[in-house]
């Protein structure tokens, strides 16, 4: 066979071999890891934002395959699922639940690389529920774990939360942090806090320390500018006190009396040789509200440190002083005067103080329980009536009778008779009621109404005095007319209680026989056995040839308080004067121990006086 034929035969054979059907081989089985299936299910749930179900699947994977191929990934995704759950809770306003669940995973493996986000969420949740201190704590933990690019937003959160921290909390953080990164922000915030509260001494000190410790801080320039603003606020004449008094107009006499007390205080204070001497700038308010407000602005331009007064136009002056941040000690009973602002103080006894002193003494010391009130139908009388009634009730006593009277009248028989049950007559039908008595022997009824009527006519109705004391809040001119009439209508053997207006010799002259043992409060008692009072009275009488009364005494004490404060070396700002007044602790003045509460209201123990013979005597209580 030739080579050609041989090649042809081989080609044909190859062709048929290629076209012949192949034998099928069974497929090799593919193994699928059950852990992979479980992880894939978890991933699918996570992508669908079903985070709690996804978390359950990831947790199941970690439980079944602790050393599986995807263990690390499952651990990471578990933490991510927790974070997303916390985010959902936070967005739904479930802050406490978010805090609880976040605390549960802190310190566990699942927190892992998500620890920064966990701390931030904890901080956000605490800030949302009003716990800025806890918020700052978690933000600082987050900051310490974060890398540089992520620190800036955390610092912003620290700044925001620190703005709501109190001074004590910031100082606590600064003690722990020392020179760590957040310390600079907190220290600057502390200086801001003090400046906002007008505690300028502390603010300047803290901000200066901040600049020294953190000269390159981003807030260093702001701190320097704030220091300069604070120092501008210190531009005032430290030893100059302004006085607002009605030296003309309807209340001139009160203003003149107050001025005597203030001038005496200045003379006595300056005689101690304290340098530099204090200076007074006196303005006449003319008892006019607009002029009083204008006078405050004038005193501000004259750089006074503080103001004493006014007496009768206190509200307008206090508003202007608060606006200018000038401490002002008003001498007024004006309601809620200190609510105007933190620079407004009152050194004067209020109706509430008088009522409290009276009621507490007669109930707790004398053991009285029932009271009547006879009051003038005007603003003064109504105010005291309501206060007295409320205070008696608060102390467990009873007010069994209350009557008012017209201030234009001089005959007070009607209100007194109403108070003791004598005003309304017995009805005629009760007066003429027939009384029949049946005779046992005859069975006839005898009419004895005539005899009974004759007996009734002989009997005068008796006063019903069912109270232990009667309170009469009025001036001595009317009280002196009322008290003898009380006795005329058999209101006897009861305590007579009045206001400080009763502390007047004219009351004794008008009703001496009937007013014995009457009790009243007052803020000053010239006959007190206190050495400070006797010395004050002696110098006052020697200087002005007359005896001081309560207006002079209150003005004297107010001036002395301010003179002592402005002369202290640590007082550099008006805000420091304000703080010193709030912190004043039992200043020993001629009107007794004096302090102010945090609202600027006076705290003082009043004198209680009793009439004995022709004079007033001090009660010990």
C-alpha positions in Angstrom: 0.0 0.0 0.0 1.3 3.3 -1.0 2.1 6.0 1.5 -0.7 8.2 0.0 -3.4 5.5 0.6 -2.1 4.9 4.0 -2.4 8.7 4.9 -6.0 8.7 3.5 -7.0 5.7 5.5 -5.6 7.3 8.7 -7.4 10.6 8.0 -10.7 8.7 7.5 -10.1 6.7 10.7 -9.4 10.0 12.7 -12.6 11.6 11.3 -14.8 8.7 12.4 -13.1 8.6 15.7 -13.9 12.3 16.3 -17.5 11.8 15.3 -18.0 8.9 17.6 -20.2 9.6 20.7 -18.3 10.3 24.0 -18.9 8.3 27.2 -20.5 10.6 30.0 -18.6 10.9 33.4 -20.6 11.4 36.7 -20.1 15.1 38.1 -17.8 15.4 41.0 -19.8 16.4 44.2 -19.2 20.2 45.4 -19.0 20.7 49.2 -20.8 23.8 50.7 -19.7 24.9 54.2 -22.8 25.3 56.5 -21.0 28.2 58.3 -20.7 30.0 55.0 -24.5 29.6 54.5 -25.2 30.9 58.0 -22.8 33.9 57.5 -24.4 34.6 54.1 -27.9 34.7 55.7 -26.6 37.1 58.3 -25.1 39.3 55.6 -28.4 39.4 53.7 -30.3 40.4 56.9 -27.7 43.1 57.6 -28.0 44.5 54.1 -31.8 44.6 54.6 -31.2 46.7 57.8 -32.8 43.9 59.9 -30.0 44.4 62.4 -31.4 42.5 65.4 -32.0 39.4 63.2 -28.6 39.8 61.6 -27.0 40.1 65.0 -28.7 36.8 66.0 -27.3 35.0 62.9 -23.7 36.4 63.5 -23.9 35.4 67.1 -25.2 31.9 66.1 -22.2 31.6 63.7 -19.7 32.5 66.4 -21.3 30.0 68.7 -21.3 27.1 66.2 -18.0 27.9 64.4 -15.8 29.6 67.0 -12.7 28.8 64.8 -14.4 29.0 61.5 -13.0 30.6 58.3 -15.3 33.6 58.8 -15.0 34.0 62.6 -13.1 37.3 62.4 -15.5 38.7 59.9 -18.5 37.6 62.0 -17.0 39.2 65.1 -16.5 42.4 63.3 -20.0 42.4 61.8 -21.4 41.6 65.2 -20.0 44.8 66.5 -21.3 46.7 63.4 -24.8 45.2 64.0 -24.7 46.4 67.6 -23.7 49.9 66.5 -26.5 50.0 64.1 -29.0 48.9 66.7 -27.7 51.6 69.1 -28.1 54.2 66.3 -31.7 53.1 65.7 -32.5 53.3 69.5 -30.9 56.8 69.7 -32.8 58.0 66.6 -36.0 56.8 68.1 -35.3 58.8 71.3 -34.8 55.6 73.4 -31.8 57.1 75.0 -31.8 55.1 78.3 -32.2 51.8 76.4 -29.4 52.7 74.1 -27.2 53.5 77.1 -28.1 50.2 78.8 -27.3 48.1 75.7 -24.1 50.0 74.9 -22.9 49.4 78.5 -23.6 45.7 78.0 -21.1 45.4 75.1 -18.4 47.8 76.5 -15.3 45.7 77.3 -16.5 42.7 75.2 -14.8 41.4 72.0 -17.7 42.5 69.9 -16.9 46.2 70.6 -13.6 45.8 68.8 -12.9 48.3 66.2 -16.3 49.9 66.9 -15.3 51.1 70.4 -14.9 54.7 69.3 -18.4 54.8 67.8 -19.8 53.1 70.9 -18.3 55.7 73.2 -19.6 58.5 71.0 -23.1 57.0 71.0 -22.9 56.7 74.8 -21.8 60.4 75.0 -24.6 61.5 72.6 -27.3 59.5 74.6 -26.1 60.9 78.0 -26.1 64.5 76.5 -29.6 63.9 75.2 -30.9 63.0 78.7 -29.3 66.0 80.3 -26.2 64.4 81.8 -23.4 66.5 80.2 -20.8 65.3 82.7 -21.3 61.7 81.7 -21.4 62.8 78.0 -18.0 64.6 78.3 -16.5 61.5 80.0 -17.5 59.2 77.2 -16.4 61.7 74.5 -13.0 61.9 76.2 -12.8 58.1 76.1 -13.7 58.2 72.4 -11.1 60.9 71.8 -8.4 58.8 73.5 -9.1 55.8 71.2 -9.7 57.8 67.9 -7.1 58.4 65.2 -6.2 61.9 64.2 -8.7 62.5 61.3 -11.6 61.4 63.6 -10.7 63.6 66.6 -12.0 66.9 65.3 -15.8 66.1 65.5 -15.3 64.5 68.9 -13.6 67.7 70.2 -16.6 69.6 68.9 -18.9 67.4 70.9 -16.7 67.9 74.0 -17.0 71.7 73.6 -20.7 71.5 73.2 -21.3 69.3 76.2 -18.7 71.2 78.3 -20.8 74.4 77.8 -23.4 72.8 80.1 -21.0 71.7 82.8 -20.8 73.4 86.2 -17.5 74.9 87.4 -17.0 72.0 89.9 -17.4 69.4 87.2 -14.9 71.1 84.8 -12.4 71.4 87.6 -12.8 67.7 88.3 -12.1 66.8 84.7 -9.1 69.2 84.6 -7.7 67.5 87.7 -7.8 64.1 86.0 -6.7 65.2 82.5 -3.8 67.5 83.4 -2.2 68.4 80.1 -4.1 65.9 77.9 -5.7 67.2 74.7 -9.3 67.9 76.1 -7.9 69.8 79.1 -7.3 73.0 76.9 -10.9 73.0 75.7 -12.3 72.4 79.2 -10.1 75.1 80.7 -11.2 77.7 78.1 -14.8 76.6 78.7 -14.3 77.1 82.5 -13.1 80.7 81.9 -16.1 81.3 79.7 -18.4 80.0 82.3 -17.0 82.3 84.9 -17.2 85.3 82.6 -20.8 84.5 81.7 -21.7 84.4 85.4 -19.8 87.7 85.8 -17.3 86.1 88.1 -14.7 88.2 86.5 -11.9 87.7 89.0 -12.0 83.9 88.5 -12.6 84.2 84.8 -9.5 86.4 84.3 -7.4 84.0 86.4 -8.5 80.8 84.6 -8.1 82.3 81.1 -4.6 83.6 81.9 -3.6 80.2 83.1 -5.1 78.6 80.0 -3.0 80.9 77.7 0.1 80.1 79.7 -0.5 76.3 79.6 -1.7 76.1 76.0 -0.1 79.0 74.1 -0.7 77.4 70.8 -4.3 76.4 71.4 -6.9 77.4 68.8 -8.8 79.2 71.5 -5.8 81.1 72.9 -6.6 84.3 70.9 -10.3 84.1 72.0 -9.1 83.9 75.6 -7.0 86.9 75.3 -9.8 88.9 73.8 -12.1 87.8 76.5 -9.6 88.9 79.2 -9.5 92.4 77.5 -13.3 92.6 77.6 -13.3 91.7 81.3 -10.8 94.3 82.1 -12.9 96.9 80.4 -15.7 96.0 82.8 -13.5 96.9 85.7 -13.3 100.5 84.7 -15.1 102.1 87.7 -14.2 104.2 90.8 -13.9 101.5 93.4 -14.3 103.7 96.4 -17.3 105.8 95.1 -20.8 105.0 96.2 -23.9 106.5 94.7 -27.0 107.5 96.7 -30.5 107.8 95.3 -32.8 109.6 97.8 -36.0 111.7 97.6 -34.5 115.0 98.8 -37.4 117.0 97.5 -41.0 116.2 96.7 -43.6 114.5 98.8 -41.2 112.1 100.6 -38.4 114.6 101.2 -38.5 113.9 105.0 -37.7 110.2 104.5 -34.8 111.0 102.1 -33.3 113.6 104.5 -33.5 111.1 107.4 -31.8 108.3 105.3 -29.1 110.7 104.2 -28.2 111.5 107.8 -27.7 107.8 108.4 -25.5 107.4 105.3 -23.4 110.5 106.1 -22.8 109.4 109.7 -21.7 106.0 108.4 -19.2 107.7 106.0 -17.8 109.9 108.7 -17.3 107.0 111.1 -15.9 104.7 108.4 -13.4 107.4 107.2 -12.4 108.2 110.7 -10.8 104.7 111.0 -8.0 105.9 108.7 -8.7 103.4 105.9 -7.2 104.7 102.7 -8.3 105.6 100.2 -11.4 107.2 101.7 -14.8 106.5 100.3 -16.7 109.1 98.4 -20.5 109.7 98.0 -22.3 111.0 95.0 -25.8 111.9 96.0 -28.7 112.2 93.5 -32.2 113.6 94.3 -34.9 111.3 92.8 -37.6 113.8 93.7 -39.7 110.7 94.3 -40.1 110.4 90.5 -39.6 107.1 88.8 -38.2 108.5 85.5 -35.8 110.8 87.4 -34.6 107.9 89.5 -33.8 105.8 86.4 -32.0 108.7 84.8 -30.0 109.2 88.0 -28.8 105.6 87.8 -27.4 106.3 84.3 -25.7 109.4 85.5 -24.1 107.5 88.4 -22.9 104.8 85.9 -21.2 107.6 83.8 -19.6 108.8 87.0 -18.2 105.3 87.6 -19.8 104.5 91.0 -19.1 101.1 92.4 -22.6 100.6 93.9 -25.7 102.4 94.8 -27.7 102.9 98.0 -31.5 103.5 97.7 -33.9 104.6 96.5 -36.9 104.4 98.9 -40.1 105.1 96.9 -39.0 104.7 93.3 -37.1 101.5 93.7 -38.4 99.6 90.7 -37.3 101.9 87.9 -33.9 102.5 89.6 -33.4 98.8 90.1 -34.2 98.0 86.5 -31.7 100.6 85.3 -29.0 99.4 87.8 -29.5 95.8 86.7 -29.1 96.9 83.0 -25.8 98.6 83.9 -24.7 95.7 86.2 -24.3 98.1 89.2 -25.0 96.5 92.6 -27.9 98.4 94.2 -29.1 98.1 97.8 -32.7 99.3 97.8 -34.5 100.6 100.9 -38.0 99.6 100.1 -40.9 97.2 100.8 -41.7 97.0 97.1 -43.0 93.5 96.3 -40.6 91.2 94.4 -38.0 94.0 94.0 -35.1 91.6 94.0 -36.6 89.4 91.3 -35.5 92.2 88.9 -32.0 90.7 88.7 -28.9 89.5 90.5 -27.6 93.0 91.0 -30.6 94.1 93.0 -30.7 93.8 96.8 -33.0 94.9 99.5 -32.1 96.0 103.0 -35.5 96.7 104.5 -38.0 94.7 106.5 -40.9 93.4 104.5 -44.5 92.8 105.6 -43.8 89.0 105.5 -40.9 89.4 107.9 -43.1 91.3 110.3 -45.9 88.8 110.2 -43.5 85.9 110.6 -41.9 87.4 113.6 -45.2 88.1 115.3 -47.0 84.8 114.5 -44.0 82.6 115.3 -43.7 84.3 118.7 -47.3 84.3 119.8 -48.0 80.7 118.7 -44.7 79.1 119.7 -43.7 81.2 122.7 -47.1 82.3 124.1 -49.1 79.3 123.0 -51.9 81.2 121.4 -54.1 79.4 119.0 -57.1 81.5 117.7 -56.9 85.0 116.2 -59.1 87.8 114.9 -58.1 90.4 112.3 -59.4 93.9 112.2 -57.9 95.8 109.2 -58.2 99.0 107.2 -59.8 98.5 103.8 -56.7 99.7 101.9 -53.7 98.1 100.2 -51.6 98.2 103.4 -54.3 96.6 105.5 -55.3 94.0 102.9 -51.7 92.9 102.4 -51.1 92.4 106.1 -54.4 90.7 106.6 -53.7 88.1 103.9 -50.1 87.5 105.1 -51.1 87.2 108.7 -54.0 84.8 107.9 -51.7 82.5 105.8 -48.9 82.5 108.5 -51.3 81.6 111.3 -52.6 78.7 109.2 -49.1 77.6 108.4 -48.3 77.5 112.1 -51.4 75.5 112.9 -53.5 78.3 114.4 -57.0 79.5 113.4 -58.4 82.8 112.3 -61.9 82.9 113.7 -62.9 86.4 112.7 -62.0 88.9 110.0 -63.5 92.4 109.6 -62.4 95.5 107.6 -63.2 99.1 108.2 -63.3 102.3 106.2 -60.2 104.4 106.6 -62.2 107.6 106.4 -64.2 106.7 109.5 -63.5 107.5 113.2 -66.2 105.3 114.6 -65.4 101.6 114.4 -68.3 100.3 116.3 -69.9 98.3 113.4 -66.8 96.2 112.5 -66.0 95.6 116.1 -69.6 94.5 116.8 -69.5 92.2 113.8 -66.3 90.7 115.1 -67.8 89.7 118.4 -71.4 88.9 117.4 -73.2 92.1 118.5 -74.0 93.6 115.2 -77.1 91.6 114.1 -80.2 91.8 116.3 -82.2 88.8 117.5 -85.2 88.2 115.1 -88.5 89.6 116.4 -90.3 86.2 116.1 -87.7 84.7 118.5 -88.1 87.6 120.9 -92.0 87.3 121.2 -92.2 83.5 121.1 -95.1 82.4 123.5 -94.2 80.0 126.2 -97.1 77.9 127.5 -97.0 75.8 130.7 -99.8 73.4 131.5 -101.1 73.5 135.1 -101.0 69.9 136.5 -104.3 70.4 138.5 -106.5 72.4 136.1 -105.0 71.3 132.9 -105.0 74.9 131.6 -102.0 76.4 129.9 -100.5 79.7 131.3 -98.9 82.2 129.0 -95.6 83.3 130.7 -94.1 85.0 127.6 -94.6 88.4 129.2 -92.4 87.5 132.2 -89.8 85.9 129.9 -89.8 89.0 127.7 -89.3 91.3 130.7 -86.3 89.1 131.8 -84.8 89.3 128.3 -85.1 93.1 128.2 -83.1 93.2 131.4 -80.3 91.1 129.8 -77.9 92.8 127.4 -76.3 90.5 124.7 -72.7 89.6 125.5 -69.7 89.9 123.2 -68.5 86.5 121.8 -64.7 86.8 122.2 -63.5 83.5 120.9 -60.0 84.6 120.0 -56.7 84.9 122.0 -55.4 87.9 120.1 -56.5 90.6 117.6 -54.3 91.8 114.8 -54.7 95.5 113.7 -52.3 96.5 110.9 -52.8 100.2 110.9 -51.1 103.5 111.8 -51.2 104.7 115.5 -53.7 107.5 114.6 -56.4 105.0 113.9 -55.2 102.1 116.1 -55.3 104.6 119.0 -59.1 105.2 118.3 -59.9 101.5 117.7 -58.3 99.9 120.7 -60.4 101.8 123.4 -63.5 100.9 121.4 -62.6 97.3 121.6 -62.5 97.6 125.4 -65.9 99.3 125.3 -67.4 96.3 123.6 -65.9 93.9 126.1 -63.0 92.8 124.0 -60.7 92.4 126.9 -58.0 90.1 128.2 -56.7 89.4 124.6 -53.4 90.2 123.1 -53.2 93.2 120.8 -50.9 92.8 117.8 -49.7 95.5 115.4 -47.1 96.3 112.8 -44.0 98.4 113.1 -46.2 101.5 112.7 -47.3 100.9 116.3 -43.8 101.7 117.5 -44.7 105.3 118.1 -45.2 107.3 121.3 -48.4 108.8 120.0 -50.1 105.3 120.3 -49.3 105.2 124.0 -50.5 108.8 124.5 -53.8 108.0 122.7 -54.6 104.7 124.3 -52.2 104.1 127.2 -54.7 102.4 129.5 -55.9 100.0 126.8 -52.8 99.3 124.9 -50.6 97.8 127.6 -48.7 94.6 126.7 -49.4 95.2 123.0 -46.8 93.5 120.7 -45.3 94.7 117.5 -42.1 94.0 115.4 -39.6 96.5 114.2 -36.2 96.6 112.5 -34.6 99.0 114.9 -35.0 99.8 118.6 -33.1 102.8 119.9 -33.4 101.8 123.5 -31.8 98.4 122.9 -29.2 97.2 125.4 -26.9 96.4 122.5 -23.6 98.3 122.8 -23.5 98.9 119.1 -27.0 100.4 119.1 -26.3 102.6 122.2 -23.1 103.9 120.6 -24.8 104.6 117.3 -27.7 106.4 119.1 -25.3 108.5 121.2 -23.2 109.6 118.2 -26.3 110.3 116.1 -27.9 112.4 118.8 -24.6 114.3 119.3 -24.3 115.0 115.6 -27.9 115.8 114.6 -29.4 116.7 118.0 -32.2 114.2 117.5 -32.9 110.5 118.1 -32.5 108.1 115.0 -35.4 106.1 113.8 -35.5 103.0 111.6 -34.9 104.8 108.3 -31.7 106.3 109.6 -30.6 103.0 111.0 -31.2 101.0 107.9 -29.5 103.6 105.7 -26.5 103.6 108.1 -26.2 99.8 107.9 -26.5 99.7 104.1 -23.7 102.3 103.8 -21.5 100.5 106.2 -21.9 97.2 104.4 -20.9 98.7 101.1 -18.0 100.8 102.6 -16.5 97.6 104.1 -16.9 95.6 100.9 -15.4 98.1 98.4 -12.4 98.6 100.7 -11.4 95.0 100.5 -8.3 94.4 98.4 -9.8 91.4 96.6 -12.7 93.4 95.2 -11.8 94.4 91.6 -15.1 94.3 89.7 -18.7 95.3 90.4 -19.5 91.7 90.0 -17.2 91.0 93.0 -19.3 93.5 95.0 -22.4 91.6 94.0 -20.8 88.3 95.0 -19.6 89.7 98.3 -23.2 90.9 99.1 -24.6 87.5 98.4 -22.0 85.9 100.6 -22.4 88.4 103.4 -22.8 86.4 106.6 -24.5 88.0 109.6 -23.2 91.5 109.3 -23.5 93.0 112.8 -25.3 96.3 112.3 -27.4 98.5 114.4 -30.5 96.9 112.9 -29.2 93.4 114.0 -27.6 90.6 112.1 -27.9 91.1 108.4 -27.4 88.6 105.5 -28.8 88.3 101.9 -30.1 85.2 100.3 -29.1 84.1 96.8 -31.9 86.3 95.3 -30.7 89.4 97.1 -33.5 89.4 99.6 -32.7 90.5 103.2 -32.4 87.9 106.0 -32.8 89.6 109.3 -34.2 88.8 112.8 -36.5 91.6 113.7 -37.0 93.1 117.2 -40.2 92.3 119.0 -41.4 95.1 121.3 -44.1 95.3 124.0 -45.7 98.3 125.5 -45.1 98.6 129.2 -46.3 101.7 131.0 -45.2 104.8 129.0 -42.5 103.0 127.0 -41.6 100.2 124.7 -39.5 97.2 125.9 -37.6 94.6 124.0 -38.9 91.0 124.1 -36.4 88.2 124.3 -37.2 85.4 121.9 
